[in-house]
Amino acid sequence: MADTEKPKFGFAGFRSDILWMLQPIVQHSRRPENERYFDTIVVEPCAEGGAIVAAVSAHAMAVFRDPDGTCSAPMTLGIPDDMFKACQPPEPIHMGYCGGQYFCPLPEWAQPSIVYAYSVGAHVVPKMRHPDWAEEDDEFHPALYSTMECGKSYHIGRDYKWTDGTPVNWRGPLERALASPLQTSGFSIVHPDVQALFTRIPNRIAEVRQKAASVFHRHSQSATGEPLPTIVTVDDYPDFVGVYMTQNPLPYQPPALWFQKRVGERIGGIQ
């Protein structure tokens, strides 16, 4: 009797807000105009410790390292829309008193904390168990979201899909960009929708550390002068790097003459 292949098994755990920050790239990859869709969430063990969590699409990529995360082996995840929603950091309750504004965070039992992704299912757990369950068995930990792996029947956006390995080479564009010189002059053509895919990331970082998060876009070019993928980083936040593709070079489109004339009038003192 021929040996049957043993089912694959894998496990990963990482911060829930990482998954929420990656959602726009996943949604962008699911657009009907894209020629090909693939499961875009990649999770891998990190050699420096923790877990790497990345979202990959044909136009942009974002890579996080969760130093406290864990991952048994490289895996690829298909994430349901409801799971993304469960990972969204909740807005604080707004209150006022005598003209003052106060922002009160929800209790920790209502705040998502960790995503656990298995080969058999996934769930999102809160930061703490509800106090009403303090007398319950210690194994009783209801989740903010829970689902089973869908098996062979996979509906994008509805089902959770676990796949062994990471067939997408997410390191390639990053290596190409880092190996090229900085683009010190010229311009890049970027679709605004692509740059907007990263908006949640600095906003969330600023929210957590309670100070602004500056975003850097490193443009690079090949030896022949053609633009290469642009690298995105956030100041004082080494656990994130992003990459997006620029469009094919076109002749530069300057501001319209009416605008240039108006600027010249203001410089000349005419209002």
C-alpha positions in Angstrom: 0.0 0.0 0.0 1.5 3.3 -1.1 2.3 5.8 1.6 -0.1 8.7 1.8 1.3 12.2 2.2 0.9 13.5 5.8 -1.2 16.7 6.1 0.8 19.9 6.6 0.6 21.7 9.9 1.7 25.2 10.8 1.2 27.8 13.4 1.8 31.6 13.7 0.9 34.3 16.2 1.4 38.0 15.6 0.0 41.5 16.5 -3.5 42.0 15.2 -3.0 45.6 14.2 -0.4 44.4 11.7 -3.0 42.5 9.8 -5.3 45.6 9.9 -2.5 47.8 8.5 -2.0 45.4 5.6 -5.6 45.2 4.6 -5.5 48.0 1.9 -2.8 46.1 -0.1 -4.9 42.9 0.0 -8.0 44.8 -1.1 -6.0 46.5 -3.9 -4.8 43.1 -5.2 -8.4 41.8 -5.3 -9.5 44.5 -7.8 -11.1 43.1 -10.9 -8.7 44.9 -13.2 -5.7 43.0 -11.8 -4.7 40.2 -14.2 -3.9 37.8 -11.4 -4.8 37.4 -7.8 -2.9 35.4 -5.2 -3.1 35.0 -1.5 -1.1 38.0 -0.4 -0.4 37.6 3.4 2.9 35.8 3.9 4.2 34.8 7.4 7.7 33.6 8.1 10.0 33.0 11.0 12.5 35.8 11.4 16.2 34.9 11.9 16.5 37.9 14.3 13.6 36.6 16.3 9.8 37.0 16.1 7.8 36.7 12.9 7.7 38.4 9.5 4.3 39.4 8.3 4.0 40.8 4.7 1.3 41.7 2.2 2.3 41.4 -1.4 0.5 42.7 -4.5 1.6 43.4 -8.1 2.0 47.1 -7.3 3.0 47.4 -3.6 4.3 45.5 -0.7 4.5 46.0 3.1 6.6 44.0 5.4 6.4 44.0 9.2 8.5 42.2 11.8 6.7 41.4 15.1 9.6 40.9 17.6 7.2 39.1 19.9 5.5 37.0 17.2 6.0 33.4 16.4 5.9 31.2 13.3 6.6 27.5 13.0 7.4 27.6 9.2 6.7 29.9 6.2 3.1 30.0 5.3 0.6 31.9 3.1 -2.8 33.1 4.3 -6.0 34.0 2.6 -7.8 36.4 5.1 -11.6 36.9 5.3 -12.9 40.4 5.3 -14.5 39.8 8.7 -11.1 38.9 10.2 -9.6 42.1 9.0 -12.5 44.0 10.6 -12.0 42.1 13.9 -8.3 43.3 13.9 -9.2 47.0 13.6 -8.1 49.0 16.6 -11.3 50.4 18.2 -11.9 54.1 18.3 -11.8 55.6 21.9 -15.0 56.9 23.4 -15.2 60.7 23.1 -16.4 62.7 26.1 -16.5 66.4 26.9 -16.7 68.5 30.1 -16.7 72.3 30.3 -15.3 72.7 26.8 -12.6 70.0 27.3 -12.4 66.9 25.2 -11.5 63.5 26.6 -10.7 60.3 24.8 -11.3 57.2 26.8 -10.0 53.9 25.3 -12.3 50.9 25.4 -11.4 48.3 28.1 -8.8 45.7 27.1 -11.3 42.9 26.8 -12.8 44.8 23.8 -9.5 45.5 22.1 -7.9 43.0 19.6 -4.4 41.8 20.5 -3.1 38.7 18.7 -3.9 36.9 15.5 -3.4 33.1 15.8 -3.2 31.4 12.4 -3.2 27.6 12.2 -3.4 25.2 9.3 -6.8 24.2 10.7 -8.2 27.6 11.6 -7.6 31.1 12.9 -8.8 33.4 15.6 -8.3 36.9 17.0 -8.0 37.2 20.7 -8.5 40.3 22.9 -5.9 41.8 25.3 -7.6 40.2 28.3 -10.5 37.9 29.1 -13.7 39.6 30.2 -14.0 40.0 34.0 -17.4 38.3 34.0 -15.5 35.1 33.1 -12.9 35.2 35.9 -14.5 32.2 37.6 -14.7 30.2 34.5 -12.2 27.5 33.6 -8.8 29.0 32.5 -9.3 27.4 29.1 -12.4 29.4 28.5 -11.2 32.3 26.3 -13.8 33.4 23.7 -12.3 35.2 20.7 -13.2 38.4 18.9 -13.2 36.3 15.7 -12.8 32.6 15.0 -13.0 30.5 11.8 -12.0 27.2 10.4 -9.7 26.6 7.4 -11.9 26.3 4.3 -10.2 23.3 2.7 -10.5 23.0 -1.1 -13.5 25.3 -1.4 -12.1 28.8 -1.2 -14.1 32.0 -1.6 -11.9 35.1 -1.6 -12.9 37.6 1.1 -15.2 35.1 2.8 -13.0 32.1 3.8 -9.8 31.6 5.7 -7.2 29.8 3.6 -3.9 28.3 4.9 -1.1 27.2 2.5 2.2 25.7 3.3 5.2 27.8 2.1 5.5 31.2 0.5 5.6 30.9 -3.3 5.7 34.7 -3.7 9.3 36.1 -3.7 8.7 39.2 -1.7 12.4 39.9 -1.1 13.2 40.4 -4.8 11.8 44.0 -5.3 13.4 45.1 -2.0 16.8 43.7 -2.9 16.7 45.3 -6.3 15.9 48.7 -4.9 18.5 48.6 -2.1 21.2 47.6 -4.6 20.6 50.6 -6.7 21.8 54.2 -6.2 19.5 56.9 -4.9 17.7 59.0 -7.4 19.0 62.4 -6.6 17.1 64.3 -9.4 14.3 63.8 -11.8 10.8 62.7 -10.9 8.7 59.5 -10.4 5.3 58.7 -11.8 3.2 57.1 -9.1 -0.6 56.4 -9.0 -2.0 58.1 -5.9 -4.0 55.0 -5.1 -0.8 53.1 -4.7 0.8 55.6 -2.3 -2.5 55.7 -0.3 -2.2 51.9 0.4 0.4 52.8 3.1 -1.8 55.5 4.9 -2.9 53.3 7.8 0.7 52.4 8.7 2.1 55.8 9.8 -1.2 56.7 11.3 -1.3 53.6 13.5 2.4 54.0 14.5 1.7 57.7 15.5 -1.4 56.6 17.5 0.5 54.0 19.4 3.6 56.1 20.3 1.6 59.4 20.7 3.8 61.4 18.3 4.0 62.0 14.6 5.4 59.4 12.3 7.3 60.8 9.3 7.3 58.7 6.2 10.3 58.5 3.8 10.1 57.5 0.1 13.5 56.4 -1.3 13.5 56.6 -5.1 16.2 54.6 -6.9 17.1 53.9 -10.5 18.9 51.4 -12.6 22.3 51.9 -14.3 20.4 52.9 -17.4 18.4 55.5 -15.5 15.1 53.6 -15.3 13.1 54.0 -12.1 13.1 50.9 -9.7 10.8 50.1 -6.8 10.5 52.9 -4.3 11.2 52.0 -0.6 9.0 53.3 2.1 10.1 53.6 5.7 8.9 55.3 8.9 11.3 57.3 11.1 12.4 55.5 14.3 10.3 52.4 13.4 12.7 49.6 12.1 10.1 46.9 12.1 8.5 48.0 8.9 9.5 48.5 5.3 7.3 49.0 2.2 7.9 49.0 -1.5 5.8 50.2 -4.4 6.3 50.3 -8.2 6.4 53.5 -10.2 4.7 53.7 -13.6 6.5 53.7 -17.0 8.5 56.9 -17.7 6.6 59.6 -19.5 7.5 63.2 -20.5 7.3 65.4 -17.5 3.9 67.3 -17.1 4.6 70.7 -15.6 1.9 72.8 -13.9 -0.4 74.6 -16.3 0.6 78.0 -17.7 -2.3 79.8 -15.9 -1.0 78.5 -12.6 2.6 79.5 -13.3 1.5 83.0 -14.3 -0.5 83.4 -11.1 2.5 82.3 -9.1 4.6 84.8 -10.9 2.1 87.6 -10.2 2.2 86.9 -6.5 5.9 86.8 -6.4 5.9 90.2 -8.2 3.6 91.6 -5.5 0.4 91.6 -7.5 -2.5 90.1 -5.5 
